[in-house]
């Protein structure tokens, strides 16, 4: 998977690295792909699309719970930027 230019695998808050953060959700992405297609053998480059769909579905979940999808996305981006 290609890395964002500003992304680093260094340790941040709580002693966890950004690589460890990425690794712990890699499995979530695989589960999501299985839920969508019943398989975890995406064609090269398809993981990015699944990742976008997963984020969009998380925003639908946030909206359905009344959390405000935009505010959840804004807060998530703040966390991401601080952890970079």
N, C-alpha and C positions, 0 to 999 in steps of 0.2 A: 504494500500500500504506500503510495507517495506521501511524503510528509509535507505539511504546511511550512513555508519558508521561515516563519517565526517560531515554530514548534521546537522545543528542546526536551530531551529525556532527563533533565536534571531533577534533583529532589526539590520538593516544594513543601508547602504546609503539611504537617503531620508526618513527614518523613517518607511520603510516597512519591515516586517519580512520575512524570507524565507518561513514560513508557508503561509503567505499572497501571496507570489509569486507563490507557489505551488497551492494554492486555485484558483487563477485567471486563471490558465491554465488547471485546472481540467475540467472546462466547455468546453474549447477548445478541449480537448481530447474526451469528450463525443460527441461533434459535429462531430469530425473526425470519431469516431467509427460509428455514424449514417450514415455518408457519405459513408463509406466503406461497411457496412453491413445492413444499414437501421434500426438498433436497437441499444439500449444502454444497453443490458443485457449480457455483456461478461461473459463467464465461468471464474471461479476463476483462476487467474493467467494470463488471456489473456490481461489484460490492459498493461502489460509490453511490449508485442509484438506490440500492437497498438502504444504505446509510441515510440518505436524504429522506426516503420514505419512512424510515424508523423515526427520525426527528419530527417529521410532519405528523405521524401518528401519535407521538408523545404530546405534541401541541394540541391535537384533537382531544386527547385524554385530559389535558390541563383545562381546556375550554369546557369539557363536559362536567368537570368538577367545580367549575366556577372560579378557577384560579387566574384566569386571564392569560391566554396563550402568549400574547405579546410581552407581558411582564415576566412570564416564566422564561421566555427566550432571551429577553434583555438581561435577566439575572444570570442565566446560564452563560451568556456571552461575557458578562462581567467576571464570573468565576474563571472562565477559560482564559481571558486576557490576563488576569492576575496570576494564574498558574503558569503562564508561558514563561 
